[in-house]
Amino acid sequence: MTRPAGLLLTPGAGANRDSPALVAVEHALADVAPPVPVRRADFPYRLAGRRMPDRAPVAVAHLRSEAAAWAAELGVPTDRLLLGGRSYGGRMCSMAVAEGLPAAGLVLLSYPLHPPGRPEKLRVEHFGQIEVPTLFVSGDKDQFGTPDELAEHVAAVPGPVTTVTLPGAHDMRGAAREKAVAQAVASWTASL
């Protein structure tokens, strides 16, 4: 596999592109050799000052546009980019790739398998169409999906999957947790 040329990174539904977890990932990827540039991007609802996340078609179309712009800036096709994000952002990236957006891989931080307390409302119907290398980094007490639930459902992903389970819940607050997540992303990216 050709080394990824960059990472397009998106926030969870309640955060923006400057969330500490995303900034930590950007800093960690600046330290790998050679560095992997990161573009942190907000979704349209956040850019418009709204609180309610965009529906998937709007978010996926926005990701296609952001990926094309980032790839053009780097002088590569989108299949040289990693796409990813935290929770909602990662889910939208995984849906975009499942729908055919070419990418080098997916970085999914605290993937929301289901709403808290609603394990019957799964958000995994597109997993069978993900054929790129995919990293899942989750907390061992994530109320959006336990490590066992994650293991069960990522088995449907035909591409190579790496899972990293860290101590903690769904959020990525706290310098130590953010650093651990960022290091997991940097190690995985360096291995590609």
NUKOLSE-826095 format. One line per 2 residues: their letters; for each residue x, y, z of N, C-alpha, C, O, CB. Coordinates in steps of 0.05 Angstrom, whole numbers, m for minus. Atoms other than C-alpha are relative to their C-alpha. Glycine has a CB too. Layout:
A	X Y Z X Y Z X Y Z X Y Z X Y Z ~ ...
end
This chain:
MT	17 m24 0 0 0 0 18 25 0 38 26 14 m19 0 24 ~ m14 m25 1 23 70 m16 m6 16 26 m29 16 35 m8 17 m25
RP	4 m15 m25 33 114 45 m21 21 m3 m22 35 m23 27 13 9 ~ 21 m21 2 m27 159 60 13 28 m2 33 34 10 m18 m1 24
AG	m10 m27 4 m16 230 37 m11 21 20 0 42 22 m6 9 m28 ~ 12 m19 m19 m61 262 89 m24 m13 13 m33 m34 5 m8 26 m13
LL	24 9 m14 m119 254 137 m20 23 2 m13 45 10 7 m10 29 ~ 22 m18 m4 m186 289 134 m15 m9 25 m24 m31 26 m20 1 m26
LT	9 8 m26 m211 290 205 m24 18 8 m24 42 6 22 3 21 ~ 25 m14 m6 m282 308 229 m9 m5 28 m2 m25 40 m22 m9 m20
PG	7 1 m28 m313 321 297 m25 m16 5 m40 m24 m14 m3 27 11 ~ 26 11 m8 m369 288 336 m22 21 m2 m16 44 m6 2 m11 28
AG	23 m17 4 m439 317 334 0 25 18 m9 46 10 m25 m15 5 ~ 0 m23 m18 m429 362 395 25 17 1 27 34 18 m6 m11 27
AN	m26 m14 m1 m360 388 378 5 13 m27 m11 12 m45 23 m20 7 ~ m8 m12 26 m324 426 324 28 m9 m7 40 m25 8 m2 31 1
RD	m26 9 10 m260 418 285 23 6 19 45 m6 16 5 14 m26 ~ m21 m6 m19 m220 447 343 m2 m16 26 11 m9 45 m1 30 6
SP	2 15 m24 m239 394 393 27 m12 7 43 m19 m11 m21 m24 m3 ~ m26 8 m9 m179 373 435 9 m27 m11 33 m31 m17 2 0 29
AL	m7 27 10 m181 300 412 10 2 m29 30 m11 m36 m24 m19 1 ~ m9 m3 28 m175 321 338 26 14 m2 43 7 m18 m22 14 m16
VA	m25 m15 0 m120 371 353 23 m19 9 45 m18 m2 m2 24 19 ~ m21 19 m10 m82 316 391 8 m19 m23 31 m25 m25 m11 m16 24
VE	m7 18 22 m87 269 331 17 15 m21 37 4 m31 m26 m10 m14 ~ m15 m16 19 m62 325 285 29 2 9 48 m1 m7 m12 27 m4
HA	m28 m4 m11 m1 337 330 15 m27 m1 39 m27 m7 m1 10 29 ~ m13 26 1 14 262 335 9 m7 m28 30 m19 m32 m18 m22 12
LA	m7 7 28 13 254 259 22 18 m11 35 11 m30 m24 1 m17 ~ m22 m17 8 60 313 252 27 m11 10 48 m3 m1 m4 29 12
DV	m25 11 m11 110 273 293 8 m27 m12 29 m37 m6 m3 m3 29 ~ m9 25 13 110 209 250 19 7 m22 19 30 m32 m25 m16 m11
AP	m20 m5 21 164 202 198 m7 m17 m24 m8 m41 m23 29 m6 10 ~ 3 m29 4 149 227 147 m27 9 12 m46 m8 14 2 8 m30
PV	25 m10 m12 94 271 177 m24 m4 m19 m21 m4 m44 3 30 7 ~ 25 2 15 22 261 154 m17 25 5 m26 29 28 m16 m27 7
PV	15 m25 m5 m14 327 144 m30 m7 6 m41 m26 m5 2 18 m24 ~ 28 4 m9 m84 333 175 m15 25 m7 m6 48 m2 m1 m6 30
RR	19 m22 3 m142 376 154 m24 m7 18 m37 m27 14 m10 5 m30 ~ 24 4 m17 m195 383 209 m22 16 m12 m19 40 m18 6 10 30
AD	22 m13 15 m263 400 178 m25 m2 16 m32 m23 28 m3 m13 m27 ~ 26 0 m12 m330 420 206 m21 m8 m21 m16 m7 m45 m7 28 11
FP	23 6 18 m397 397 177 m17 25 m5 m14 44 10 m17 m23 13 ~ 16 m24 6 m447 445 145 m16 11 23 m18 36 26 m18 m6 m23
YR	16 m10 m22 m492 449 206 16 17 20 7 37 30 m14 m23 15 ~ m17 m15 m18 m434 472 249 9 26 m12 10 47 1 25 m17 8
LA	m8 m24 14 m411 522 197 m22 21 m1 m17 45 m1 9 m7 m29 ~ 24 m18 0 m482 551 196 m8 8 28 m28 23 31 m23 m14 m15
GR	7 m7 m27 m483 556 272 m23 m15 12 m35 m7 32 m6 29 1 ~ 22 17 m10 m536 502 281 11 m22 19 35 m29 17 m16 m12 m23
RM	m8 21 m19 m534 449 336 m8 m28 m10 5 m48 m3 m12 5 27 ~ 10 26 9 m572 393 301 17 m10 m23 19 4 m44 m30 1 m8
PD	m18 10 22 m525 349 259 m15 m4 m26 m39 m9 m27 12 m26 9 ~ 11 5 26 m536 343 185 m8 m29 m4 3 m47 9 21 8 m22
RA	8 27 8 m572 283 157 23 m11 m17 39 3 m29 m27 m1 m15 ~ m22 13 14 m526 232 124 5 10 m28 28 15 m35 m4 m30 0
PV	m6 m8 28 m536 253 51 15 27 m1 32 31 m18 m26 2 m16 ~ m13 m26 m1 m516 325 68 29 m3 9 48 9 m2 m15 20 18
AV	m27 3 m11 m456 304 110 18 m15 m19 41 m7 m23 m2 m16 27 ~ m16 15 19 m432 253 59 8 17 m24 31 16 m34 m15 m25 m10
AH	m7 m18 22 m436 304 2 21 20 8 39 26 m7 m26 15 m10 ~ m20 m19 m10 m397 353 44 28 m14 3 48 m2 m4 m8 11 28
LR	m25 15 m2 m344 300 58 13 m5 m27 37 m2 m30 m4 m27 14 ~ m10 3 27 m337 286 m16 14 25 m9 35 24 m21 m23 m8 m20
SE	m11 m26 8 m325 360 m28 25 6 15 45 15 3 m21 22 4 ~ m24 m5 m17 m276 367 30 23 m18 m8 46 m9 m10 m7 m4 30
AA	m21 19 8 m238 305 9 12 8 m27 36 7 m31 m11 m29 m1 ~ m10 m8 26 m233 329 m63 18 25 2 39 27 m10 m24 6 m19
AW	m16 m25 m3 m208 398 m41 27 m6 14 47 5 6 m16 20 17 ~ m25 7 m14 m157 368 8 19 m15 m18 43 m11 m18 m6 m16 26
AA	m17 16 18 m132 318 m43 12 19 m21 36 16 m28 m17 m22 m14 ~ m11 m18 21 m125 373 m96 22 18 12 42 23 m1 m23 18 m11
EL	m21 m16 m13 m86 416 m46 26 m16 3 47 m5 1 m11 10 27 ~ m23 17 m4 m40 358 m33 11 m11 m26 33 m23 m27 m6 m24 19
GV	m9 10 26 m35 340 m107 m2 m30 m4 14 m42 m17 28 8 m4 ~ 5 29 1 m62 269 m99 m29 m6 m5 m46 12 m1 10 m14 26
PT	28 8 1 m126 231 m114 m10 m6 29 5 m10 47 m4 m25 m18 ~ 11 5 m27 m174 219 m55 7 m27 11 6 m32 35 m30 4 0
DR	m7 27 m11 m153 146 m51 27 0 14 36 m21 23 1 m19 m23 ~ m24 m2 m16 m88 171 m20 m5 13 28 13 16 44 21 17 m15
LL	7 m12 m25 m126 203 38 m12 m20 19 m27 m38 12 m19 23 m5 ~ 15 13 m21 m147 174 104 m23 18 7 m20 43 6 19 m6 25
LG	23 m15 m8 m216 196 125 m8 m10 28 m6 m33 34 m23 m2 m20 ~ 9 9 m26 m242 195 195 m10 22 18 m11 46 11 22 m14 13
GR	10 m19 m20 m268 228 257 m10 m14 25 m9 m39 27 m21 17 m12 ~ 10 10 m25 m298 220 325 m30 m3 m2 m44 16 m11 8 19 23
SY	29 6 m3 m367 189 335 m15 6 m26 m10 m7 m47 m12 16 23 ~ 15 m7 24 m415 222 285 18 5 m24 12 m4 m46 m17 25 5
GG	m18 m7 22 m357 248 243 12 m25 m13 13 m28 m37 23 18 9 ~ m10 25 10 m326 179 237 m21 m17 m15 m16 m28 m36 12 m17 22
RM	22 15 13 m393 147 221 m6 11 m28 m10 m4 m46 m26 2 18 ~ 5 m12 26 m405 197 165 22 m7 m20 17 m12 m44 m4 31 2
CS	m22 7 17 m336 183 137 m2 m29 m9 3 m36 m33 27 4 14 ~ 2 28 7 m348 108 139 m23 m4 m20 m21 m21 m38 m5 m17 25
MA	22 2 20 m414 117 102 8 11 m27 1 m1 m48 m25 16 11 ~ m9 m11 26 m381 161 49 18 m21 m15 15 m24 m39 16 26 5
VA	m17 20 12 m328 107 37 m17 m24 m10 m12 m35 m31 22 m9 19 ~ 17 22 8 m381 52 36 m16 6 m25 m23 m11 m41 m19 m7 23
EG	15 m9 24 m419 93 m16 18 5 m24 8 14 m45 m16 25 7 ~ m18 m2 24 m357 95 m61 21 22 0 35 24 m20 m16 3 m23
LP	m21 m21 0 m313 154 m40 27 m15 4 31 m27 24 m5 21 24 ~ m25 13 m2 m243 128 m54 17 11 23 19 36 26 16 2 m26
AA	m16 m8 m23 m198 130 8 21 m21 5 19 m44 m2 m17 5 25 ~ m21 18 m7 m134 100 34 m7 m16 25 4 m38 30 26 15 5
GL	8 14 m25 m168 80 100 m18 18 16 m23 41 9 25 m8 16 ~ 19 m15 m18 m214 101 156 12 0 29 22 m20 38 m28 m13 0
VL	m8 m4 m28 m197 127 226 m26 6 15 m36 29 14 22 22 4 ~ 26 m3 m13 m259 117 269 4 0 31 10 m21 43 m20 m23 m8
LS	m4 m4 m29 m255 144 340 m27 0 14 m44 17 8 16 27 5 ~ 26 3 m15 m311 124 388 m23 m3 m19 m43 12 m18 m4 25 18
YP	21 5 20 m353 96 331 m26 m5 15 m27 m21 34 7 m24 m19 ~ 26 3 m14 m427 102 353 m16 m24 m12 m32 m20 m30 m16 26 m1
LH	15 23 11 m453 31 341 m30 3 3 m45 m5 m15 9 m25 15 ~ 28 m3 m5 m520 50 371 m3 23 20 16 30 33 m14 m26 10
PP	4 m20 m21 m551 105 414 3 m13 27 m3 m36 30 m28 14 m3 ~ m3 12 m27 m537 96 489 m26 m13 9 m48 m1 7 8 22 19
GR	22 14 m10 m583 44 518 m19 m11 m21 m41 m21 m14 m15 17 18 ~ 17 9 22 m612 26 449 15 m18 m19 18 m12 m42 m12 24 m16
PE	m16 18 17 m571 m33 423 m14 m11 m24 m1 m21 m43 10 m22 17 ~ 15 9 24 m627 m51 375 1 20 m23 m6 12 m45 m29 m6 8
KL	m2 m21 21 m616 14 336 28 2 m11 42 22 m8 m9 28 12 ~ m28 1 10 m552 m7 302 5 18 m23 m13 24 m39 6 m29 m8
RV	m9 m18 22 m513 39 255 23 m14 m15 44 m2 m18 8 28 12 ~ m21 16 12 m474 m15 219 m8 m11 m27 7 m28 m38 8 m22 19
EH	10 12 25 m515 m30 156 20 2 m23 19 m14 m42 m26 12 m7 ~ m18 m5 22 m459 m4 112 27 m14 4 45 m12 m14 5 30 m4
FG	m26 12 m6 m401 m43 144 9 m19 m21 33 m21 m27 m1 m13 27 ~ m7 19 20 m403 m96 90 11 12 m26 22 m3 m42 m24 m17 m7
QI	m11 m14 23 m383 m44 38 26 14 5 36 29 m12 m20 20 m11 ~ m25 m13 m7 m320 m20 74 23 m19 m6 27 m39 8 0 9 30
EV	m21 18 9 m261 m51 38 28 11 5 48 m1 m2 m3 m6 m29 ~ m26 m12 m5 m205 m4 61 9 m6 28 m7 m14 45 m2 31 m4
PT	m10 4 m28 m160 m12 123 m15 20 18 m18 43 12 31 5 1 ~ 16 m16 m18 m200 13 182 10 m3 29 14 m26 38 m30 m8 m2
LF	m8 m1 m28 m179 33 252 m24 8 17 m36 29 12 24 19 5 ~ 20 m8 m20 m230 33 309 14 4 26 27 m15 36 m23 m23 2
VS	m11 m6 m27 m208 66 374 m24 7 17 m38 26 13 22 23 m1 ~ 23 m3 m18 m259 60 430 7 m3 29 28 m16 36 m22 m19 m8
GD	m3 3 m29 m266 64 505 m12 m26 9 m32 m36 m2 m12 23 15 ~ 11 25 m10 m278 1 546 m26 3 14 m39 m17 21 21 m12 19
KD	26 m5 m13 m339 34 578 m17 18 m18 m33 34 m8 5 13 28 ~ 15 m17 19 m368 66 515 m29 m8 0 m36 m30 m7 12 m2 m29
QF	28 5 m1 m443 72 523 m13 m2 m28 m36 m9 m31 m14 21 17 ~ 9 2 27 m450 75 447 7 m27 m13 2 m32 m36 11 23 m17
GT	m8 26 10 m422 5 440 23 m12 16 44 0 18 8 1 m30 ~ m21 13 m17 m383 m43 485 21 m12 m18 17 m15 m42 m13 m22 18
PD	m21 14 16 m318 m76 462 m11 m26 m13 m4 m32 m35 24 m6 17 ~ 12 24 11 m357 m141 453 m18 6 m24 m18 m8 m44 m14 m16 21
EL	18 m7 22 m410 m108 410 16 9 m24 10 2 m47 m19 23 9 ~ m17 m9 22 m356 m74 369 12 m23 m15 12 m25 m39 21 20 10
AE	m13 23 13 m319 m139 357 m20 m16 m17 m13 m25 m38 11 m19 22 ~ 20 15 15 m384 m173 335 m6 13 m26 m8 0 m47 m26 m2 17
HV	9 m14 24 m402 m119 285 22 6 m20 17 7 m44 m14 25 7 ~ m21 m6 19 m334 m102 256 8 m25 m16 22 m23 m37 25 11 14
AA	m5 24 16 m330 m174 233 m13 1 m28 m5 m13 m46 m10 m25 15 ~ 13 m3 26 m376 m152 176 16 17 m20 11 17 m44 m27 13 4
VP	m17 m17 17 m322 m104 149 19 m19 m16 35 m32 m4 16 21 17 ~ m18 17 15 m287 m140 91 29 9 m1 47 m7 m5 m11 m3 m28
GP	m27 m10 0 m226 m95 93 14 m7 26 2 m16 45 0 30 m5 ~ m15 6 m24 m170 m103 144 m8 19 23 m10 44 19 30 3 m5
VT	9 m16 m23 m193 m79 213 20 m3 23 30 m24 29 m28 m10 9 ~ m16 m1 m24 m152 m58 273 m18 13 21 m30 34 17 27 16 m4
TV	15 m13 m21 m187 m45 339 19 5 24 36 m12 30 m24 m18 9 ~ m15 m8 m23 m156 m9 398 m20 8 22 m37 26 17 20 23 m6
TL	18 m7 m23 m193 m8 465 17 13 22 37 2 31 m14 m26 10 ~ m14 m16 m20 m172 44 515 m18 3 25 m42 0 22 8 28 m11
PG	17 m5 m23 m196 57 586 m17 25 m4 m6 46 m14 17 3 26 ~ 17 m24 2 m255 105 587 m26 m5 m13 m33 m27 m22 15 21 m14
AH	26 1 12 m323 121 560 1 11 m28 22 11 m41 m20 17 18 ~ 3 m9 27 m348 151 495 15 26 m6 27 30 m27 m29 3 m8
DM	m14 m26 5 m319 220 504 30 m4 0 40 m24 9 m9 21 21 ~ m29 2 1 m246 234 494 12 23 16 33 34 9 10 1 m30
RG	m10 m22 m16 m237 286 547 22 m8 18 23 m31 28 m23 12 16 ~ m22 4 m18 m174 292 587 26 m4 m17 26 m20 m36 m5 m24 18
AA	m25 0 15 m103 301 563 12 m28 m3 21 m35 m25 21 18 14 ~ m12 27 2 m81 229 579 m16 m16 m21 m4 m31 m36 0 m14 27
RE	16 15 18 m139 199 540 4 10 m29 8 m6 m47 m31 2 7 ~ m4 m11 27 m131 246 481 27 m8 m11 30 m15 m35 m2 31 1
KA	m26 8 8 m57 230 479 1 m30 m8 13 m37 m28 21 5 22 ~ 1 28 7 m71 155 480 m14 m6 m26 m5 m22 m42 m14 m16 23
VA	14 2 26 m121 161 423 18 8 m23 21 m5 m43 m26 16 1 ~ m18 m10 21 m72 203 383 23 m19 m6 30 m23 m29 11 28 8
QA	m22 19 4 m16 153 394 m9 m25 m14 5 m36 m31 13 m7 27 ~ 12 23 14 m61 96 372 m3 6 m30 4 m11 m47 m27 m8 12
VA	3 m8 29 m76 134 307 27 2 m13 30 m7 m36 m15 27 m2 ~ m27 m3 12 m3 152 296 13 m27 m5 25 m31 m26 17 18 18
SW	m13 27 3 21 80 307 m13 m15 m24 1 m27 m40 m3 m16 25 ~ 14 14 22 m32 52 260 7 12 m27 12 m2 m47 m31 1 4
TA	m6 m13 26 m19 104 206 29 m6 m8 34 m10 m32 m3 31 3 ~ m28 6 6 56 91 210 3 m28 m10 22 m34 m25 19 5 24
SL	m1 28 8 42 17 199 m10 m5 m29 m6 m26 m40 m15 m17 19 ~ 12 4 26 6 28 133 21 0 m23 14 m3 m46 m21 21 m5
end
